Structure formats: structure tokens, C-alpha cells
């Protein structure tokens, strides 16, 4: 949790904090501040909504929604346009970050600048014909549609640029560019691994599964590092999309294999508790619902009692959720008191 001076003074007014403790607490928090340039946590208000919406509109305009006429400018013109955009947004972001102390809009402008890198690399490759063994993949807008090995260099460049930007402007949303590029790379790297363009769906699934698992390991390592801001969220999200997507597309012909899928998704629920990441619970719940749907449609298709039994299970789950909500503090204290020390050390700091 993050608190402002206003929150603490409101706590004094509400009687939740003694007035004589307020100033010593504020002095302690001020002395503890390292002066790190990390951006504050974004809030859901109109200003933040407009900042994020504007950044996403610009990134979409220069990428996902770019037209054929835009691509017809030619590789050199595309690169020049991308570099001009990147320079302008970097200058504006740097000014807001360092000179106006507006680190949320400043960080977003830096993120927009980083998002121009794939377009610049595409223009260079298009102008010089540097497409490698897999050939020209198509227009820039098709980067978001088709799986092609030739896109990989654009993704690598985006990751490198984002890492450099993070070093200079530690703004967590920049990690979204890295996670997004890694997610696309989990698909586009398949031709490089199998050595041909006519890869099978199963090969793509396997690469996505293992690539996503590797990204989750990286996300866990980032989570273990204590620094201001949530730099691991996007890695967890896109890593799970790649891993869970590859896992869910596995076409197991046996009920044992499908039950193992169910068990893995239960494991994701447990991971959400251990890591303090709700996104694991979201994907785990979707997987469990998918397995129960399979039981309903295939295994117990003609069983009249299955819908009633499944409804009862759902009611029990809701009741358990209500019980957990009421006893959350006590359950958390019990877990902290009984969890093995080795497991406690493995948990990220924010989940302890």
C-alpha cells in the first residue's frame, strides 16, 4: 500500500491515528525516502485516464492501426518518421520527468518513444532488404496479425530499447513494451527454432508454453528485487498468456491428461496466494472452468445430476470465498505462522 500525507492526516481526523504520532511518523517516512526517481502508483482519476488513453492512442496509431498508405512511404521514410516521433516524445518525457516532476505523464511519453523502435527497425529492414531467410513478412500493420520469423529483430530491438529506457527512467509501464514484445516473440521465434516457415500448430504451442514459462521465471526474479514500483506485473501477465495459452491448447486424448491440466490450474490458484499475484488466480479460474465445462459436455453429458452437483460445487466455492473474506486477517496470520521458512524466503517481499 502507498499512503500520502493527506491519508495520514485523514486517519488522525477519523481517530485511527493519534495526533501526537503524526509528525514523528511523517519525519520517519521522509528520512526513509531515498529520493529514488520512481514514479508514483497510477490512480484511476480523470488526469491519469487521459494520460494513459493518449499514450495508447499514439502507440496504436503508429502500429496496430497504421494503414497501407502509411507503409507506402517506404522504409527510409518510415524510419525517419519513427525516429522523429521517438526524439520528440523522449524530449517531452525527459522534461516532464526531471524538470516538472510529472513522472506519470513523463514515463508514458518515454514509453511511447520506446514503442517507435519496432517501426524504425522495420523501416531499416525494408529499405535495405534485411529480412533474412524468412523473407519480407508484409506491411507493418501485419506485425500484429501474422506469425513470421522476420518480426523477431523488431521485438529484440524493442526489448533492448525498453531496458535502456528503464535504466534512465524507472517507470513500470515501460515493462509493458518488454512483456508485449516477449509475448509476440513466443510466437514469432517458432520458425527460428524449427528451422522452417511451415511449422505445425503443435510446434507453436510447445514453444509458446516453454517460452511463457521462461518469462514467468524472469517475472519472479524481478519480483524478488525490492525497488519502488511494480516492475513485474506485465511480465507475469504476458508470461501467463503465453504459458497458459500453450497449455490450454494442448489436445490431450486422455482424461488423465485433462485432469492434469485441471491440477495445474489449481496450482496457479495456489501460486496467486504465494506470490501475491491475482493474475494467476484469474487464469487458474479460467482453466478450472474450462475443465468443468469439458466434464459437463463430454464425460457427464447425459448425466442429469451433473448440473446440480456442479451448481453445488459453485455455491460451496462462493461460500468459501465469503468465509475467506471474513477471516482473511486470521487466515493470513495462520499462514504466516505455519508456512515453512524455506517457502517464506522464496516469496516476493510484497507477498510476505
C-alpha positions in Angstrom: 0.0 0.0 0.0 1.0 3.6 -0.6 -0.1 6.5 1.6 0.1 10.2 1.2 0.3 12.9 3.9 -3.4 13.6 3.2 -4.3 10.0 4.0 -2.4 10.1 7.3 -4.0 13.4 8.3 -7.4 12.0 7.5 -6.6 9.0 9.7 -5.9 11.5 12.6 -9.2 13.2 11.9 -11.0 9.8 11.9 -9.4 8.9 15.2 -7.5 5.9 13.7 -4.1 7.6 14.4 -3.1 9.6 17.5 -2.4 13.2 16.6 0.9 13.2 18.6 2.2 10.4 16.5 1.5 12.0 13.1 4.6 14.3 12.9 7.1 11.7 14.2 5.6 9.3 11.6 5.9 11.8 8.8 9.5 12.6 9.8 10.4 8.9 9.8 8.9 8.4 6.3 10.7 11.5 5.0 14.0 10.3 6.4 13.4 6.8 4.9 12.8 8.3 1.4 15.9 7.5 -0.7 14.9 10.1 -3.3 14.5 7.4 -6.0 13.0 8.8 -9.2 10.4 6.0 -9.4 7.0 7.2 -10.5 4.2 7.1 -8.0 1.5 4.4 -8.4 -1.1 5.5 -11.0 -4.5 6.4 -9.8 -7.8 5.9 -11.5 -8.8 9.6 -12.0 -9.5 11.7 -15.0 -6.0 13.0 -15.4 -4.4 9.6 -15.3 -7.1 8.2 -17.6 -6.4 10.9 -20.2 -2.6 10.4 -19.9 -2.8 6.6 -20.4 -5.5 6.9 -23.1 -3.4 9.4 -25.1 -0.3 7.3 -24.9 -2.2 4.2 -26.1 -3.8 6.1 -28.9 -0.4 7.3 -30.2 1.1 3.8 -29.9 -1.9 2.3 -31.7 -1.9 4.9 -34.4 1.8 4.2 -35.3 1.4 0.5 -35.1 -1.8 -1.5 -34.9 -3.9 0.9 -36.9 -1.3 2.1 -39.4 -2.7 2.0 -42.9 -1.3 0.7 -46.2 -0.7 4.3 -47.3 1.5 4.7 -44.2 3.6 1.7 -45.2 3.8 3.0 -48.8 6.0 5.8 -47.5 8.9 3.5 -48.0 11.4 2.1 -45.5 13.6 5.2 -45.2 10.7 7.5 -44.7 9.2 5.1 -42.1 12.5 5.1 -40.1 12.8 8.9 -40.3 9.2 9.3 -39.1 9.7 6.8 -36.2 13.0 8.5 -35.1 11.4 11.9 -35.2 8.5 10.7 -33.1 10.9 8.9 -30.7 13.1 12.0 -30.3 10.1 14.3 -29.7 8.5 12.1 -27.2 11.8 11.4 -25.4 12.5 15.2 -25.1 9.0 15.9 -23.8 9.1 12.9 -21.4 12.5 13.9 -20.1 11.3 17.4 -19.5 8.2 16.3 -17.5 10.2 13.7 -15.6 13.2 15.7 -14.5 12.1 19.3 -14.7 8.4 19.3 -13.8 8.4 16.2 -11.5 5.4 14.9 -13.5 6.7 11.3 -13.7 3.4 9.6 -14.7 2.9 11.5 -18.0 6.7 11.8 -18.4 7.1 8.0 -18.1 4.2 7.4 -20.5 5.8 9.7 -23.1 9.1 7.7 -22.7 7.0 4.5 -23.3 5.6 6.0 -26.5 9.1 6.8 -27.6 10.2 3.2 -27.0 7.2 1.9 -28.9 8.5 3.7 -32.0 11.6 1.4 -32.1 9.9 -1.6 -33.9 8.7 0.8 -36.6 12.2 2.3 -37.1 13.7 -1.2 -37.3 11.0 -2.3 -39.8 11.9 0.7 -42.0 15.6 -0.1 -41.9 14.9 -3.7 -42.9 12.5 -2.7 -45.6 14.8 -0.1 -47.1 17.9 -2.4 -47.1 16.1 -5.7 -47.7 17.5 -7.2 -44.4 14.8 -9.8 -43.9 17.0 -12.9 -43.6 15.9 -16.4 -44.5 12.2 -15.9 -43.8 11.6 -13.1 -46.3 9.6 -9.9 -46.1 6.8 -10.5 -43.7 4.4 -8.0 -45.1 3.2 -4.5 -44.2 3.9 -3.0 -40.8 0.3 -3.4 -39.6 0.6 -7.2 -40.2 3.1 -7.4 -37.4 0.1 -7.7 -35.1 -1.7 -10.3 -37.2 0.7 -12.8 -38.7 3.3 -15.1 -37.1 6.5 -14.6 -39.1 10.2 -15.2 -38.2 11.2 -11.9 -39.8 9.5 -9.9 -37.0 11.9 -11.2 -34.3 14.5 -8.4 -34.9 11.9 -5.8 -34.3 10.9 -7.4 -31.0 14.6 -7.8 -29.9 15.1 -4.1 -30.6 12.0 -3.1 -28.7 13.2 -5.1 -25.6 16.7 -3.6 -25.8 15.3 0.0 -26.1 12.9 -0.6 -23.2 15.7 -1.9 -21.0 17.8 1.2 -21.7 14.8 3.4 -21.0 14.1 1.7 -17.7 17.7 2.3 -16.7 17.3 6.0 -17.2 13.6 6.4 -16.4 12.5 3.6 -14.0 8.8 3.7 -14.9 7.0 0.4 -14.5 4.7 0.8 -17.6 7.8 0.6 -19.8 7.9 -3.0 -18.9 4.7 -3.4 -20.8 6.7 -3.0 -24.0 9.1 -5.7 -23.0 6.3 -8.1 -22.0 4.4 -7.4 -25.2 7.4 -8.0 -27.3 8.3 -11.2 -25.4 4.7 -12.4 -25.9 4.9 -11.8 -29.7 8.4 -13.3 -29.7 7.0 -16.5 -28.1 5.1 -17.0 -31.4 7.5 -15.5 -34.0 10.5 -17.4 -32.7 8.9 -20.7 -33.7 10.3 -20.6 -37.3 13.8 -20.0 -35.9 13.5 -23.0 -33.5 12.1 -25.5 -36.0 14.1 -24.1 -38.9 11.3 -23.7 -41.4 8.3 -21.5 -42.1 5.7 -24.3 -42.4 5.7 -25.1 -38.7 2.8 -27.0 -37.2 0.3 -25.8 -34.7 1.6 -28.2 -32.1 5.2 -26.9 -32.5 3.9 -23.3 -32.0 2.0 -24.5 -28.9 5.1 -26.1 -27.3 7.3 -23.1 -28.0 4.7 -20.8 -26.5 4.3 -22.9 -23.4 8.0 -23.1 -22.6 8.7 -19.5 -23.6 5.9 -18.3 -21.4 7.3 -20.4 -18.5 10.7 -18.8 -19.0 9.1 -15.3 -18.9 7.3 -16.3 -15.6 10.7 -17.2 -14.1 12.1 -13.8 -15.1 9.0 -12.2 -13.6 9.6 -14.0 -10.3 13.2 -12.9 -10.3 12.1 -9.3 -10.9 9.6 -9.6 -8.1 12.2 -10.7 -5.7 14.1 -7.5 -6.2 12.8 -4.8 -3.8 12.5 -1.5 -5.6 9.8 1.1 -5.9 7.0 0.4 -8.4 5.6 -2.9 -9.7 8.0 -3.8 -12.5 6.9 -7.4 -12.7 3.2 -7.1 -13.3 3.3 -7.1 -17.1 5.8 -9.9 -17.2 3.5 -12.0 -15.1 0.5 -11.1 -17.3 2.1 -11.8 -20.7 4.1 -14.8 -19.5 0.9 -16.4 -18.2 -0.8 -15.6 -21.5 1.9 -17.5 -23.4 2.2 -20.3 -20.9 -1.5 -20.8 -20.2 -2.4 -20.4 -23.8 0.0 -23.1 -24.9 -1.1 -25.3 -22.0 -4.8 -24.8 -22.8 -4.3 -25.6 -26.5 -2.8 -29.0 -25.7 -5.1 -31.6 -27.2 -4.8 -34.4 -24.7 -6.7 -37.5 -25.8 -6.9 -39.0 -22.3 -9.0 -37.9 -19.3 -5.8 -38.3 -17.2 -4.2 -35.5 -19.3 -7.2 -33.3 -19.0 -7.3 -33.9 -15.2 -3.6 -33.0 -15.0 -4.5 -29.7 -16.8 -7.1 -29.2 -14.0 -4.5 -29.8 -11.3 -2.0 -27.3 -12.9 -4.7 -24.7 -12.9 -5.4 -25.4 -9.2 -1.6 -24.9 -8.8 -2.0 -21.4 -10.4 -4.5 -20.5 -7.7 -2.0 -21.5 -5.0 0.7 -19.5 -6.8 -1.5 -16.5 -6.7 -1.5 -16.7 -2.9 2.2 -17.5 -2.5 3.3 -14.8 -5.0 0.6 -12.2 -4.1 -0.4 -12.0 -7.8 -4.1 -12.1 -8.6 -3.5 -12.6 -12.3 -2.6 -16.3 -11.5 -6.0 -16.7 -9.9 -7.7 -15.3 -13.0 -6.0 -17.7 -15.4 -6.3 -20.6 -12.9 -10.0 -20.0 -12.5 -10.5 -19.9 -16.3 -8.7 -23.2 -16.6 -10.7 -24.8 -13.9 -13.9 -23.5 -15.5 -12.7 -25.0 -18.9 -12.1 -28.4 -17.3 -15.5 -28.4 -15.6 -17.1 -27.4 -18.9 -15.3 -30.4 -20.5 -16.8 -32.7 -17.9 -20.2 -31.3 -18.5 -20.1 -31.5 -22.3 -18.2 -34.8 -22.7 -17.9 -37.0 -19.6 -21.2 -36.3 -17.9 -23.1 -35.1 -21.0 -26.1 -37.5 -20.4 -26.0 -37.3 -16.6 -29.0 -35.4 -15.1 -27.3 -35.0 -11.8 -24.1 -33.3 -13.0 -25.6 -29.7 -13.4 -26.9 -30.0 -9.8 -23.6 -31.3 -8.5 -21.7 -28.6 -10.3 -24.1 -25.9 -9.0 -23.5 -27.2 -5.5 -19.7 -27.0 -6.0 -20.1 -23.4 -7.2 -22.2 -22.5 -4.2 -19.5 -24.1 -1.9 -16.8 -22.1 -3.7 -18.7 -18.9 -3.2 -19.3 -19.7 0.5 -15.6 -20.4 0.9 -14.9 -17.0 -0.7 -17.2 -15.3 1.8 -15.6 -17.2 4.7 -12.2 -16.2 3.5 -13.2 -12.6 3.2 -14.5 -12.5 6.8 -11.5 -14.4 8.2 -8.8 -13.0 5.8 -6.7 -11.5 8.6 -6.8 -14.6 10.8 -6.1 -16.9 7.8 -3.2 -14.7 6.8 -1.8 -14.7 10.3 -2.1 -18.5 10.5 -0.3 -18.9 7.1 2.5 -16.6 8.2 2.8 -18.6 11.5 2.8 -22.0 9.9 4.4 -21.6 6.4 7.9 -23.2 6.2 10.8 -20.8 6.5 12.2 -22.1 3.1 8.9 -21.2 1.4 8.7 -17.8 3.2 12.1 -16.9 1.9 11.1 -17.7 -1.7 8.1 -15.4 -1.6 8.5 -11.9 -3.0 8.7 -9.1 -0.4 5.2 -7.7 -1.2 3.6 -11.1 -0.6 5.1 -11.7 2.8 
